[in-house]
C-alpha cells in the first residue's frame, strides 16, 4: 500500500479513490514522470559534455553547491546596505505587532500551521509525510513541542530537520536539457521542518501589511488583498498616459531577479528585519530556520552526497524575502 501511495503521489493523480490498488496505469505515469525529470547529459561551462550517470550527478551537485554557497564578502555588502538605508524613512513595526512576533510559540499556533498544510505533497529525506503528523498529532505533539523549544534553546534544528533533497524539473521543453540553468530546483524538506517554517511565516504574514506599502503589487502571494493583475493594469495605464501626453518623458524598466530565492543572503535578511524593528527572538528563529542547511541532489534513482546549502530554505518563508 505504501508503494502504491508513493506511486500515486509522484504521478500527481488527484482523483484516486481511497484504497485503489496499484496498476500499470499508475506505474507507467510514474516512470514517464521520472524520465522527464532525469538529466542524462550535462554541458559544462567550458563546453565539454558529460554523459555517465556518476559524472552527471557530480556536475549537478557542484552547480548547486556553488549556487547556495554564502558570499565571503558579507560584511562589505551589509555595510553598503546600511549606508544606503541610513537616511531612508523605513516603516517600523508597531509595538503590539513586535510583541506578537516575539512571544513564545504556542501549541495552538503549531497545530494551525499543521492543519493548513496540503496533503499529498512529496515527503523529505525521512520519508514521513505531513499526513502522519495530522493523523497522530495528539500522540506526538508533546514531543514535537519539546523538540521545538529545545531548538530555540540551542539555536539550531536537528540534523534531519536541516536536510533537504533537491529534485529538478525541466522548465520548458524548447530549452536545452543539457544546461543546468534550464532546470528548476525543488527542495524536498521534512514535514517537521515545514511545520516550523509555516508557523513562523504565519506570524510574519499578520504584520507585513503594516510595514509594506499598499502600492507594491508584487506581494500578491504573501499579503491578502493584493493581486498581480493590479500591477499589470497600472503599467498599461501608465503607457497609455504617456502616449496621449507626448511632451512628457518616461522610461519603462523591467528587472527580473535570476534565482531570487536561491541568491538571497541570510545575513542580509537578518539586517533587513532589524531595519523594520523586528525583535531578537523572531530574528533568531529566522536564522535557525535558514542557516546550516544541507542538501543533496537526486537525479533519476541516484542521490549525491550532502553539501552545505546555506541559502536554501528561503522559499519556505515567502514573507521573509518581501522585506529585503
N, C-alpha and C positions, 0 to 999 in steps of 0.2 A: 504493500500500500504506500509506503514511504517513497519507493522508486516511482510509483505511478504519479504521486502528487508532485514529485520533483520534475518529472517529465512534463506534467501539465503546466506548472509554473513557468518553466523555461520555454515552453511552446506558446505562452501567453494566450491560452484559450480561456475566456472568461465565462463561457456558457456551459461549463461542465456540470453535470448533475452529480450531486454528492454520492460517493461510493462507486462511480463508474469505473470499470476495470480498465487496465492498460490495454492498448490496441496498437495495431500497425499504424493507424492514423496519427496518434499522438507521437509515437516513436519516430515516424518519418518527418513530422514537423520539427521535432527536437533536433534531429540530425541535420535538417535543412538549415535551421537557425544557427546551429553550431558551425556549419560550413561557411555561412555568410559572414560570420564574425571571427573567422580564423585567418590570420595573416600567414601566407605561405612563402613570401619573399619580401625582403626589405632593401630599399635603395639607401645607402649610407650617404652622408654629406659629401664625401669625395666622389660619389657616382658609382662606387662599387656596389654590387648586389650580392646579398647572402640568401641562401635558399634552404640550408639544412635547418631542421627544427630547433636544434640547440643554439645555432648562431642567430637565428631569427629572434628567439626568446631573449638571448643576451643583448641584442641591439635594442629591443623594446624596453628592457629593464634599464639599460644605460640611458636611453632617451628620457624616461620619466624620472629617473634618479637625478638627472641634471636639471630637469624642469622644476622639480619640487624642492631643490636644494635652496636653503636660505642664503640670501646675498651676504657676502662678507663685509660689505661697506654699510651695514645697517645704521651705525651711529651717524655717519655723514648724511645719509638720506633723511633720517629722523630730524637731525638738526636743521637741514634745509627746509623741511616741512614746518618746523617750529618757527623759523624765521619768516616763512611765508604767511603763517596764520596769526602771528602775534598782534597784528593791528586790525584783524578782522573781527566783525561783530558776530561771533558764533553763538547760536542759541544754546541756552543752558537748561539742563534737566531740572524740572521743578522739584522742590524738596520732597514733596509727598511721593512723586514718581521715583525719586532716588531711593527713598526709604523702602518702597515696594520692591525695587530690584535688588536691594541689599539684604532683605530679610532671608532667613533660613528657608530652604525649600521644604515644603510640606508633603506628606504622603498623598494628599489630595491633588496637589499640582502634578506630581509624577503620574498619578492614576489618570488624570485628564489628558496628559500628553500621550500616555499609552493608548487610551481609547480612541484618540484622534488619528492614530496611525492606520494605514490601509493594510488589509490582509492580502496575501498572495504575492508580496514582494520577495525578491530573492534574499536569502539569509547571507550573513557574513561568513568568515572563515570557520566559526564554531558550529555552523550548520543549524543553529537554533532560530526558528522563525518567530516573528512577532506574535503569531497566533498562540505559541506556547505560553508567553508571558500573559496574554489576555486570559487564557484558559485557567492557568494556575496562579494568577496574581494573588489571590487570598493566601496561598501557601508560601509564595516566595517573596511577597512584598516586604516582610520584616527584614529578611537577609539582604534584599536589594537596597533598602534604605540604609542598612548598616554599612554596606559596601560604598554606597553613595557618600555618606558622611565621612567615611574613612578616606576616600579620595580627596575630599576637601581638606581634611587634616594634614595629609601628606603631600598635597598639591600635585597629585598625578593620578592617572587612571591605572587600572590593572594592565598587564602586558597584552592580554587578549582584547581589551577594550580599545587599545591604541593601534590595533592592527586592522588592515583592510586589504581586500583583493581587488585589483584593477582589471576589469574586463573592457574590451574595446569594441566599439560599434562603428562601422564604416558610415561616414557622413552622407555622401551622395554617390550613387552608382557611377556617375560620369567621371568622378575623380579617381586618380590612380590609387590602387590598393597597396602599392609598394611604398608610398610615402606615409610616414607615421603622423604627419601633420593633418592628414585627411581622415584620421580616426578619432572618435570622441571617447575619452576615458570615463568609465562609470566605476566608482569605487564602492564595492560591496562591504559594508561595515556590519559589525554585530548588532543585534537588536537592542541590547542593553545600552550600547553607545548611542544609538538613535534615540532612545527614550530620554536620556540625559540631555542630549542636544536639543531635542524638541521642547523639553521643559524650559530650557534657557531661552530658546528662540521665542516661545510664547510670552515670556516676561518682557523681552525686548520689543516685541510687536505691540504690546499695550502702550508703551511710552514713546515709540517712534513718531507718531503724529504730532507730538508736542515740540519736537526738535527739527523735523523735516518740513520745509515749506510746502504749501499745497500746490505750488506751481509745477515742480518736477513730477512728471507723469511716469518716469521710468520705474517708480516704486510700485507699479500696479500689482506685482505679485506679493509684495510684503504688506502694504497698507490697504485696509478695507476702504472701498470707495474710489480707488484710483484705477484708471483704465488706460492702457497703452494707446487706444484709439483716440483719446483726447489729444495726445501729443501729435499724432498724425494729422488730426484736424487742424491743430494750431499751426503746423508747418504749412499746410495748404492755404490757410487764411493769410499767413504772412507773405507767401509767394504771390497770392492774388493781390494783396495790398500793394506790393512793390510794382506789380505790372500796371496797376492803374495810377501809380504815382511815379512816373519815370524820372522825376527830378531827384528823388531820394536815392541814396546809395546803401547797398546792403550786400552781405555775403552769407551764404549758407554753408556751414561746415559740418561734415558728418565724420564722427570718430567712432571707430569700433575697437574695443579693447580685446586684444588677442589673448585668449585663455585667461580671462579676468579672474575667475575663481582660483586658478592654479598659480597665479603670479602675485597675489596679494600677500604682503609680508605680515606675519602675525605681530611682529613688533610695532609695525605701523598701525595696525588695528587697535592695539592697546593704547597708543598715543592718541589716536582719534577719539577713543572712548573717554579718555581723560579730558580732552578739549571740551566735550559735551557734558562734563561733570558727572560721569558715571562713577559709582563708588568702588572702593578697593575690592570688596567681596565679589561684585559682579565681574569686574575685570579679571580677578583671579580665576573665576570659573571659565571665562572665555579662554584664558591662557591654558587652563587644564584641558579643555576640550580640543584645542587646536595645536598644541605642541607635543613633541615627542611621538609623532605619528610614524608608523611603519607600514609599508605596503609591499605587496608582491604583485607580479603581473601574471595573469592567466591567458594563455593562447592555445586554443584547441583543448587538448586534455592535459597540458603541462603547465606547471607553475614555477616561477623563478624564485630565487631566494629573496628574503625580505631586505628592504633598504630603507633608509631614513627618508621620510616624506613630510617634512615639517610644514609645508604649505597645504597639504591635503587635509580636507575636513571643513574648509570654509563654506563649501556648498551646502553643508548640513545646517548652517545657520545663515540663511539669506539676509536677515536683518543686519548682520554684522558688517557686510560689505557696503551697505547703504550709508554708513556714517563715514566712510573713507573718501 
